[in-house]
């Protein structure tokens, strides 16, 4: 058997990527799976002379984890990679029973890193009192909704006029990653929301299906520029619109 070519393993991998369910995944997800399976798992199989993917691979999971660690893959990423690897085996009817335990030190480092990304109450106050040079009411409203609802950026980008219920002070997030759900806003936010709708969406019925905010890429720019201007973001710190969601979840 050549260690540079594993026909059976490569065939099993190709079958997985050519399957209807895998092809239906988002391009970014398929790219991640490809990076794990073709660029990590396949070289590992060649190195270990594994010529068939079956349940016997359970005995190699710890070794594969070590292989990834040697490639400078972080512990939390290794955990994700092993989960993706299991999906390939499940597709072929093989159930890999293995649990990867993240080392305590790695977990503490990970938690500390993410804690530093989160906003403090003072940080949130700075964001909510920030004066935007253009489109202040709209952008300020955007910040308030992020602070109060913990909604995902894509959910906020797809809020339509008809999703807003002033009487209940609620917004139905119909474009949700999970299931449609209501989120609630404060009386103060209602004031800015009414001003924004009156200025740009004067006809509630005619404008019912119009999005009240720009697309998510523009929202990223608006929030990132604000955070940089406030000194709350530096290159590579991971802070952005999603950080408001962490703040809401922990307060």
Beta strands, then each sheet from edge to edge (+ up, - down):
strand 1: 164-165
strand 2: 170-173
strand 3: 181-184
sheet 1: 1+ 2- 3+
end
